[in-house]
Amino acid sequence: MIKLNELTKVYRTDEIESTALNAVSFEISKGEFVSVMGPSGCGKSTLLNILGMLDKPESGSYQFLGEEVAHLNEKKRSEIRKKNIGFIFQNFNLIDELTVFENIEIPLLYNNVPASERKQRVNELLEKIGIAHRASHFPQQLSGGQQQRVAVARALITKPPLILADEPTGNLDSSHGNEVMELMCELNEAGTTIVMVTHSSHDASYSGRIINLLDGQVVSEKKNKLVQPAI
Amino acid sequence: MIKNYIKVAFRSLNKNKIYAIINILGLALGLTVTILVFLFVKDETSYEKHWSGYERIYRTGIKADLMGQKMNAPVSPSPMANAFRTEFTDVETATRIRTVNQEIMVSHEETKVYIQKGVYADSTFFKVFDYEFVHGDAMTALNEDNAIVLTEESANKLFGDKNALGGVVRYDDRRDYIVKGIVKEPKGHAHFQFDMFMANNNIRNVWMSNNNYTYVKLKEGADFNSFQAEMRRNFMKKIEPDVERFMKITVEEFLAQGNAFEYQLMPVKDIHLHSKQDWEIAQNGNIMYIYVFMGIAILVILIAGINFMNLSTARSGKRAKEVGVRKVTGASRKMLIVQFLTESVIQSFIALFLAFILVELFLPGFNNIMETNISLFNDHLGTTIVFALIVTIIYGLFAGSYPAFFLSAFQPIAVLKGDLTKTKGGTLLRKGLVITQFTASTILIIGMIIIFNQISYMHNKDIGFSGEQVIVVPLQTDAMTQNFRNYKDIFLKNPKVESVTRASYYPGDTPNQNQFVMEGSEEQLPLWNMEVDYDYFKTMGIELVEGRKFEREKESDSIVYCILNETAVKSFNIENAVGKRIGDINPNGDVRYGTIIGIVKDFHIEGFNQPIRPMILSINNNVWFASFKISSDDMNATISYIEEEWNKLEPSHPFRYTFLDQKFGALIKQQENFGTMFLFLTILAIIISAMGLYGLASYTAAQKTKEIGIRKVLGASVPRIMTMLTKDFIKLVLVANIFAWPITYLLAKNWLSNFSYQIDMPVLPYIFATLLALLIALITVSFQAYQAAVSDPVSALKYE
């Protein structure tokens, strides 16, 4: 599904040039659950942004579903993104002015899904993640765990083949964190590919493979024994 | 999708109430001003447009320079209209009118009423000005010499419910007219408003006496320029014999002496806004007010628009996350731009709705101040709504475009990671906008002060006479006029009546201008000519400079005695005037000489937009306006006394009076009204500006919460922090003043040039306005700054 080859990203300000990713190469197959780990500043988030086509690499190749996307323009990237990728963030990033239902609905709006179908799909998903009773609440009225579940639901609503998660449990206590991780596992079992950036080895233990980054380079990769990736 | 935008827009407004109030109320006020100005301009430019073929109707006038005295007047001689009708192929028809400058008592059987505006008109009047006839025939109504046409209102006053057509109207107990027509009030405004039309088809074949107003209606397709040229050629020939008889020189010689004389045509539709001449039928409007008010409307809308842009970008941090999320979930930049534009248009429409309510609330006050009669719900409501919608949409798109492009350009990764809760971008533009805003406000403040300086100058200027406690009473009968001098003692018996006199004109009127000549000289002197009775200068408080006043015991009835004003002596270099003889040239060229016995100090008779003219006052018994100077205590009783005595002397006509100071005050009333309206609009503009600044300051303070926290932890005092927060705004206000000063200087100079008597350009208003702008900025900003400065540093730091 994802194939990176010699991918490099450099950040420049007036005075400093810093290499966030240095010739990173790896592949992720469909249905995998991969964790990316490493210390602060190692390039994890940059990698995730490039994978999510929110950012462009400096050089190297990025093939997504067999198509070279590294240097596509914003419009094309946006097209691919909205059809194939769901995002989950550490700080949830729900829109405060919209209800739970409306937040989950947004991606469908941008994909021009008709209203009746939107309603049906959002309600189904709300049932599934267990917050149907909160549908008309605003984000501030929910607990952190609930907010993150809404964010997960929003990422899932378009049934994207790939979910990118950036420290999804970072702002949650451990019990809420586990709930979210279990939700992710269920998704993975249902066939969704997941790439998750995390600090937490506990969270990483849910995934099938761990990629370790240091100073913008892949330093190690290991298969996780505990959980088998879905086929 | 749009539904989602609208939902977000409303919820976002609801969450940020202060922001919403500033934006929407500011814009609502801006739109209110714009709609009011639109209605005003629409009303002011609607004059004469209800006459059919109004584009082809012209009023004639003369433009002359006689002995260095410039004259611009819409008047014309008696035979002109007939000449137009008979000698010009381009003319469809022409009409001539002569106005009556005082109210007229008319009666029918036992009913006596005063009619305010009477006019003598020839038979073609209603062919040029197509009043709607309720009864009678417009084409023939004024054909006969005893014909009179009444407006419905006048007919109603005289005849009640009876049909007035064919009825007899007795004019001032002198002659009878037969009602030949009843007309409706015209549907629109005109530069005249008449209540009664009396037929006058007699032509006095004198071209040099201009006592009429002539209107000519051209045929369709006629070329104006060639017509005007033809008219000048033709009429300059007509005037020749008169000039020769009257001035004893040929037209060529007359022009060769440095004089100028030309007939003019003015489109009737331009009269209201563009004609500011002597002897206008009524006071016209002023195009300057339209420009000024339109300018203010644009400034106010600009100020409100800047508020919107500033606040939207300043609080962009709050929307950044939303932009990020929407982008990540598939929104393109275009979609986001559409979303933010939708939001600004929605706010604009809420504002528009409020604006219509505010317009309806403000209109009575506006009408009161501007002496207009504008209503929102008139025939033009559709146009007004379309105009307001267009302004609203343009505003929404214009004000919304910058924030829309600004916000939609955010990089989702950055904002979603929370790196960009405050955005540096747009700071410079924001500063530029605040400067623009304060420049606009400062221009208005300085302008307002200068306008009020000029108005107060006109109020306090020595006008050369004292109109206080002087009442003017028109004489109505010949008998009263002939015997008035003998009746004076009756009034003076009351010790509170200080003096009694008569004059043909009073300040507030425009006297006739006649040609005079000094004995032994050929030069013709155009002088304003007033006839007065004894005690005129005493009653009016006019000071004598040289010679003596009119004194009955020193004068013989067979000699004409005259007094000049200082301007006459100065303008025509008359040396040792007292004792010399000056002659009045009548239309057949005869001169009647009188003796100059004195010179009086100049006094104003017209408003301050006209210079004082050379003037001659002569003693005469045949004068129709009496005036009484009365003591200030118990004036009502004194007036009652005068009324009682007057009614005994002239029982046929009910007693009427006006206060002289009110009559003269009416001349600057228009300027005062303008000043008052300017004041209100300026205050509105300042309020909107201050609201925007308040909003901006609050966001700046919010952005700097962390910095303030750190500084406080490190020991900064509250005043230090307040200084830090206010300093930048003060700088902007000062820069704005640098722009505002020269702009205002030019505008004010232009405005002041409207007045013949004007204040020197003062410096103080500029300094005062700068201080006021600083004060307003300081108060608004420091309120926010104080709150930020006293906040708890711990919570500020945790917040990050």
Interface residues (C-beta under 8 A of the other chain):
Chain A: S45 N49 G52 L54 D55 E74 K75 S78 R81 K82 F87 F89 N91 N93 L94 I95 D96 E97 L98 E102 E105 I106 P107 L109 Y110 N111 R154 T158
Chain B: M1 N4 K7 V8 R11 S12 K15 K321 E322 G324 V325 R326 K327 V328 T329 G330 A331 S332 R333 M335 Q411 P412 I413 L416 K417 G418
